[in-house]
Structures are given as C-alpha cells and as structure tokens.
C-alpha cells in the first residue's frame, strides 16, 4: 500500500511539473485523481465516460473479489479447525476435501483480484497518457446563438 501511495504521489508531482511547463492541460490533475474526470472537464464526454465507467467497473470487481476471497479464507480456516479436531478418518477426509476446495477458491479469487487491480491501474495510466498527449480542444460543449427571431442552443459531443 505504501508503494501504491508513493507511486500515486510521484505521478501527481510529475503531472504537476508537466502542467507548469505548459506541456499538458490543467485538467490533467483531475485525471490523476480519478480517470475520466479530466476528460469530462475538458469537454470530451465520450472518453471521460469510457474511462470513468471502466475504472468503476474494475474497482467494483476488485472489491467484490476481495470480499469473496475473505469469505473463502474464513471457510478454509473453519474446515482446517474441523479437520484438526476430527477423530474419525472419514471426517478427516471430508474436511480435507473441503479445505482443498476452499484453498482453490481463495487462490482463484486472489488471481481475479490481482488481474482486476492491474487492469484498473492500466486504465488509470492510459487515462493520464490520453490527457498528456491529446490535443487541446476548444469546442464548447453547449453554445447559444441569439438571433432576431429567437435563439438556437446547440449541444456538441466530442470523443
């Protein structure tokens, strides 16, 4: 966890240095804090929604797999305690099978958790790269054109 916070701090400082040198936009700060936020503030709602949605789905998957991992570990420990206290060989075999099944389930959930966390970091880095290397768009998301006979409101989307 300390390495993750240190890496986050370094990337934030790096983004701040780039923004002060004029190499990227100010909205890069927002993208460092949460993927898609900088794109949304930049008026690129399609990319912002894509990055934000992907990150939320992946982080939810990490949370769910972590909860299931904890449940599997608890069930493994219960089966292990029952195995140690069993006196009949048939019970020991049954609890041993339960222990092995719970161990495999916990190992699978740990793998899911790691893959989903890695994908979330990948989306986060891709989001920052998009903010640093994409061109600044001067398109206003909503325009108002006032005329003699009325007015025209135009909504524009950019991806």
C-alpha positions as CSV (number, residue, x, y, z in Angstrom):
1,X,0.0,0.0,0.0
2,X,2.9,2.3,0.7
3,X,4.3,1.7,-2.7
4,X,0.9,2.5,-4.3
5,X,0.6,5.8,-2.5
6,X,4.2,6.7,-3.3
7,X,3.6,5.9,-7.0
8,X,0.4,8.0,-6.9
9,X,2.2,10.9,-5.3
10,X,5.1,10.7,-7.9
11,X,2.7,10.6,-10.8
12,X,0.8,13.6,-9.4
13,X,4.0,15.5,-9.0
14,X,5.0,14.5,-12.5
15,X,1.7,15.7,-13.9
16,X,2.0,19.0,-11.9
17,X,5.5,19.5,-13.4
18,X,4.3,18.9,-16.9
19,X,1.3,21.2,-16.4
20,X,3.5,24.1,-15.2
21,X,5.8,23.6,-18.2
22,X,2.9,24.0,-20.5
23,X,3.2,20.5,-21.9
24,X,-0.3,19.5,-20.9
25,X,-3.5,21.0,-19.7
26,X,-4.6,21.9,-16.2
27,X,-7.3,19.2,-16.3
28,X,-4.6,16.5,-16.1
29,X,-4.7,16.9,-12.3
30,X,-8.3,15.8,-12.3
31,X,-7.5,12.7,-14.4
32,X,-4.7,11.8,-12.0
33,X,-7.2,11.9,-9.1
34,X,-9.9,9.8,-10.9
35,X,-9.9,8.5,-14.5
36,X,-12.2,10.3,-16.8
37,X,-12.7,13.4,-14.7
38,X,-10.1,15.5,-16.6
39,X,-11.6,14.4,-20.0
40,X,-15.1,15.5,-18.7
41,X,-13.8,18.9,-17.6
42,X,-12.1,19.1,-21.0
43,X,-15.4,18.6,-22.8
44,X,-14.6,15.1,-24.1
45,X,-17.5,13.4,-22.5
46,X,-17.3,10.2,-24.5
47,X,-13.7,9.4,-23.4
48,X,-14.5,10.6,-19.9
49,X,-17.4,8.3,-19.6
50,X,-15.5,5.4,-21.0
51,X,-12.5,5.9,-18.6
52,X,-14.7,6.6,-15.6
53,X,-17.0,3.6,-16.3
54,X,-14.2,1.2,-16.9
55,X,-12.5,2.3,-13.7
56,X,-15.6,2.0,-11.7
57,X,-16.4,-1.5,-13.1
58,X,-12.8,-2.7,-12.4
59,X,-12.7,-1.3,-8.9
60,X,-16.1,-2.8,-8.1
61,X,-14.7,-6.1,-9.4
62,X,-11.7,-5.8,-7.1
63,X,-13.9,-5.1,-4.1
64,X,-16.2,-8.0,-4.9
65,X,-13.4,-10.5,-5.4
66,X,-11.7,-9.2,-2.2
67,X,-14.9,-9.9,-0.2
68,X,-15.3,-13.3,-1.7
69,X,-11.6,-14.0,-1.1
70,X,-12.1,-13.2,2.6
71,X,-15.1,-15.5,2.8
72,X,-13.2,-18.4,1.2
73,X,-10.3,-17.9,3.6
74,X,-12.7,-17.9,6.6
75,X,-14.3,-21.1,5.3
76,X,-10.8,-22.7,4.8
77,X,-9.9,-21.8,8.4
78,X,-13.2,-23.4,9.6
79,X,-12.6,-26.6,7.6
80,X,-9.0,-26.6,8.9
81,X,-10.1,-26.3,12.5
82,X,-12.7,-29.1,11.9
83,X,-10.0,-31.3,10.3
84,X,-7.7,-30.9,13.3
85,X,-10.4,-31.7,15.8
86,X,-11.9,-34.7,13.9
87,X,-11.2,-38.2,15.2
88,X,-12.8,-40.4,12.6
89,X,-10.8,-40.9,9.4
90,X,-14.0,-40.4,7.2
91,X,-14.5,-37.0,8.8
92,X,-10.8,-36.1,8.3
93,X,-11.1,-37.0,4.6
94,X,-14.3,-34.9,4.2
95,X,-12.7,-31.9,6.0
96,X,-9.5,-32.3,4.0
97,X,-11.6,-32.2,0.7
98,X,-13.4,-29.1,2.0
99,X,-10.0,-27.5,2.9
100,X,-8.6,-28.1,-0.6
101,X,-11.8,-26.8,-2.3
102,X,-11.7,-23.6,-0.2
103,X,-8.0,-23.2,-0.8
104,X,-8.6,-23.4,-4.6
105,X,-11.5,-21.0,-4.4
106,X,-9.4,-18.5,-2.4
107,X,-6.5,-18.9,-4.8
108,X,-8.8,-18.2,-7.8
109,X,-10.3,-15.1,-6.1
110,X,-6.8,-13.8,-5.4
111,X,-5.9,-14.2,-9.0
112,X,-9.0,-12.4,-10.1
113,X,-8.3,-9.6,-7.6
114,X,-4.8,-9.1,-8.9
115,X,-5.8,-9.2,-12.6
116,X,-8.6,-6.7,-12.0
117,X,-6.4,-4.4,-9.9
118,X,-3.8,-4.5,-12.7
119,X,-6.4,-3.6,-15.3
120,X,-7.6,-0.7,-13.1
121,X,-4.0,0.6,-12.9
122,X,-3.8,0.2,-16.7
123,X,-6.9,2.2,-17.3
124,X,-5.7,4.9,-14.9
125,X,-2.3,5.1,-16.8
126,X,-4.0,5.2,-20.2
127,X,-6.3,7.9,-18.9
128,X,-3.3,10.0,-17.9
129,X,-1.5,9.4,-21.1
130,X,-4.6,10.5,-23.0
131,X,-4.6,13.8,-21.1
132,X,-0.9,14.4,-21.6
133,X,-0.7,13.6,-25.3
134,X,-4.1,14.5,-26.6
135,X,-4.6,17.8,-28.3
136,X,-6.4,20.6,-26.5
137,X,-9.9,21.1,-28.0
138,X,-11.5,24.5,-28.0
139,X,-15.0,23.1,-28.7
140,X,-17.6,24.4,-26.3
141,X,-20.0,21.7,-25.2
142,X,-23.0,24.0,-25.3
143,X,-23.4,27.1,-27.5
144,X,-26.1,29.7,-27.5
145,X,-26.7,31.7,-30.7
146,X,-29.1,34.6,-30.2
147,X,-31.0,35.8,-33.3
148,X,-33.7,38.4,-34.1
149,X,-36.4,35.8,-34.3
150,X,-35.3,33.6,-31.4
151,X,-32.2,31.7,-30.2
152,X,-30.5,28.4,-31.0
153,X,-29.0,26.2,-28.4
154,X,-26.5,23.6,-29.7
155,X,-25.0,20.7,-27.8
156,X,-21.9,19.1,-29.2
157,X,-20.1,15.9,-28.2
158,X,-16.5,15.0,-28.8
159,X,-14.8,11.7,-28.4
